[in-house]
Amino acid sequence: MRAFLKGVEKRDEKFIIQALKGTEVEAADRVIKKGSWDRSILVVADGELIAFRDDGENDVYTEGAILGIEQFLFNKKWDVDIICGKTAIVTKLTWETLMDLVVS
C-alpha cells in the first residue's frame, strides 16, 4: 500500500486509507465482471483473487496485489473476470470516492 501511495502528501494519504474499507469476499464470489466499467482500484489485503483470461492463462493475486490501475486512471473496461479463489479481504478505492476526497 505504501508503494501505491508514494508521493501522496501525508494528510491526503490518511484520507485515502480511511476511505479504503476492507470487504470479506467468499471463495467463488465474483469481484469484477469482464466488460464492466468499474472505475476502481482493488487491493488484496488477504486471501486470493483469480483473473480468468480468455486464453486460459489465469493470474492469481495474493496479499499486497493491486489491480485495476488502468481501469481507474483511464476509465477502461475490465478485460477479465475476477473471482475469489480463497476467502479474501479486498479494499476498493472508487473514482467517485477519490473525487469526494478532493472536494472535501
PLY file of the C-alpha trace (Angstrom):
ply
format ascii 1.0
element vertex 104
property float x
property float y
property float z
element edge 103
property int vertex1
property int vertex2
end_header
0.00 0.00 0.00
2.85 2.37 0.78
4.25 1.90 -2.73
0.87 2.83 -4.21
0.66 5.98 -2.09
4.25 7.06 -2.66
4.36 10.75 -3.46
0.96 11.46 -1.91
1.03 14.06 0.86
0.67 12.60 4.37
-2.64 14.34 5.05
-4.09 13.06 1.76
-2.70 9.59 2.44
-4.67 9.50 5.71
-7.95 10.33 3.91
-7.35 7.69 1.24
-6.56 4.99 3.78
-9.71 5.87 5.73
-11.75 5.63 2.51
-10.45 2.13 1.81
-12.75 -0.28 3.58
-11.91 -3.95 3.67
-14.63 -6.27 2.45
-14.59 -10.00 3.03
-15.22 -11.96 -0.15
-16.11 -15.65 -0.07
-14.43 -18.22 -2.29
-16.03 -18.44 -5.77
-17.68 -14.99 -5.48
-17.24 -12.68 -8.46
-15.45 -9.46 -7.58
-15.32 -7.88 -11.07
-17.27 -8.83 -14.19
-15.46 -8.84 -17.52
-16.56 -5.90 -19.68
-17.74 -3.80 -16.74
-16.90 -0.11 -16.34
-15.98 -0.39 -12.65
-13.57 2.54 -12.24
-11.80 1.35 -9.12
-8.56 0.04 -7.69
-8.61 -3.22 -5.76
-6.00 -4.07 -3.13
-5.84 -7.66 -1.89
-5.33 -7.43 1.87
-5.62 -11.18 2.48
-6.62 -14.30 0.58
-6.57 -14.88 -3.16
-8.20 -13.45 -6.28
-8.01 -15.07 -9.71
-8.23 -13.19 -13.02
-9.76 -15.51 -15.63
-8.46 -14.72 -19.12
-9.86 -15.88 -22.46
-6.58 -17.59 -23.38
-6.71 -19.81 -20.27
-3.64 -18.18 -18.69
-5.22 -17.20 -15.38
-3.41 -14.87 -12.99
-3.51 -15.42 -9.23
-3.27 -12.37 -6.97
-2.45 -12.65 -3.27
-1.85 -10.30 -0.35
-0.40 -6.97 -1.47
-1.57 -7.17 -5.09
-3.05 -4.03 -6.64
-5.48 -4.46 -9.53
-7.32 -2.02 -11.78
-4.84 0.81 -12.11
-5.53 1.26 -15.84
-9.30 1.00 -15.29
-9.06 3.61 -12.53
-6.84 6.11 -14.34
-8.12 5.74 -17.90
-11.74 4.60 -17.34
-11.18 1.37 -19.27
-13.38 -1.71 -19.26
-12.17 -4.69 -17.27
-10.92 -7.33 -19.72
-11.07 -10.22 -17.23
-13.42 -11.77 -14.71
-12.01 -11.51 -11.18
-13.16 -14.35 -8.95
-12.24 -15.01 -5.33
-10.07 -18.15 -5.13
-9.78 -18.35 -1.34
-11.75 -16.27 1.11
-10.22 -12.81 0.81
-10.30 -9.34 2.25
-10.28 -6.77 -0.53
-10.17 -3.00 -0.27
-11.62 -0.92 -3.05
-10.98 2.71 -3.93
-13.50 4.02 -6.43
-13.08 7.08 -8.62
-16.14 8.66 -7.01
-14.66 8.24 -3.53
-11.43 9.88 -4.64
-13.35 12.79 -6.18
-15.30 13.20 -2.93
-11.99 13.41 -1.06
-10.71 16.05 -3.47
-13.80 18.22 -2.92
-13.57 17.89 0.89
0 1
1 2
2 3
3 4
4 5
5 6
6 7
7 8
8 9
9 10
10 11
11 12
12 13
13 14
14 15
15 16
16 17
17 18
18 19
19 20
20 21
21 22
22 23
23 24
24 25
25 26
26 27
27 28
28 29
29 30
30 31
31 32
32 33
33 34
34 35
35 36
36 37
37 38
38 39
39 40
40 41
41 42
42 43
43 44
44 45
45 46
46 47
47 48
48 49
49 50
50 51
51 52
52 53
53 54
54 55
55 56
56 57
57 58
58 59
59 60
60 61
61 62
62 63
63 64
64 65
65 66
66 67
67 68
68 69
69 70
70 71
71 72
72 73
73 74
74 75
75 76
76 77
77 78
78 79
79 80
80 81
81 82
82 83
83 84
84 85
85 86
86 87
87 88
88 89
89 90
90 91
91 92
92 93
93 94
94 95
95 96
96 97
97 98
98 99
99 100
100 101
101 102
102 103
